[in-house]
Amino acid sequence: MTYTAPPGTRIGHVHLKVADLDRALGFYSDLLGFTLMQRYGTQAAFLAAGGYHHHIGLNTWQSKGGTPPAPGHTGLFHTAFLYPDRAALASVLKRLVEANYPLDGASDHGVSEAIYITDPDGNGVELYRDRPEEEWPRDDEGNLKMVTERMDLNGLLAELN
C-alpha cells in the first residue's frame, strides 16, 4: 500500500549550518525581518515570524568558519519562505533594494511570484507569495500549467503605494 502524507502536512522549519552566527542573524533577522526567538550562546539561534517557536534554526556546531559546498555537489538548493500576500512580498523586496542586496532572480510561475537571493553562507533563499488557486494557469484538460516568466519587480513595488 502506498503511503500518502496527510493534506495538513507542511514544512515546519529549516535548520541551517552556518559559518558565522552573527552574520547569519544579520541576514535572517535584520534584513529579512525574522524575530530572534532564542539564542544558545555563540553557537545556535532560532528565528520565527508571527510568534511561532521557530521557522529557522541556525548553528555553527559543525560549520564554524566553514565554506559553502562547491558547485556540482549535493545539498540544499533553496529554502522558500511563503509570504501571506503580494504587499508583504513587496515589503521584503523594498528592504532588499534599500540594503542594495543582490537579487539572483525573480520569476512569475503563474501559481506564484518569487524572488531569489543567496544568504551569506551560499544557501539559496526564495521569497514568494502564492496566487489564489482560482488564478492558477491550467491547460484545456484542467491540469496545472506552471511557467517561469520574468517577474515585474517595479509592479510588485507599486503595491506599496
Long-range contacts (C-beta under 8 A, 24 or more apart in sequence): 12-55, 13-54, 13-55, 13-56, 13-57, 14-55, 14-56, 14-57, 14-79, 15-56, 15-57, 15-58, 15-59, 16-56, 16-57, 16-58, 16-59, 16-76, 16-79, 16-119, 16-121, 16-123, 17-59, 17-60, 17-61, 17-62, 17-63, 17-66, 17-121, 18-58, 18-59, 18-60, 18-63, 18-120, 18-121, 19-60, 19-63, 19-64, 19-65, 19-66, 19-67, 19-120, 19-121, 20-60, 20-64, 20-65, 20-120, 20-121, 21-45, 21-58, 21-59, 21-60, 23-120, 24-58, 24-119, 24-120, 24-121, 25-58, 26-120, 27-119, 27-120, 28-56, 28-58, 28-119, 31-95, 31-96, 31-99, 31-101, 32-81, 32-92, 32-95, 32-125, 32-127, 33-92, 33-95, 55-81, 63-121, 67-122, 68-121, 68-122, 68-123, 69-122, 76-123, 76-124, 77-124, 78-116, 78-123, 78-124, 78-125, 78-126, 79-123, 79-124, 79-125, 79-126, 80-114, 80-125, 80-126, 80-127, 80-128, 81-125, 81-126, 81-127, 81-128, 82-128, 82-129, 82-130, 83-127, 83-128, 83-129, 84-129, 85-129, 86-113, 86-129, 86-156, 86-159, 87-159, 87-160, 88-129, 89-113, 89-115, 89-127, 89-128, 89-129, 89-156, 89-159, 90-156, 90-157, 90-158, 90-159, 90-160, 91-160, 92-127, 93-127, 93-153, 93-156, 93-157, 94-157, 94-160, 97-157, 106-150, 106-151, 106-153, 107-148, 107-149, 107-150, 107-151, 108-147, 108-148, 108-149, 108-150, 108-151, 108-152, 109-146, 109-147, 109-148, 109-149, 110-136, 110-137, 110-145, 110-146, 110-147, 110-149, 111-136, 111-137, 111-144, 111-146, 113-151, 113-156, 114-151, 115-151, 115-153
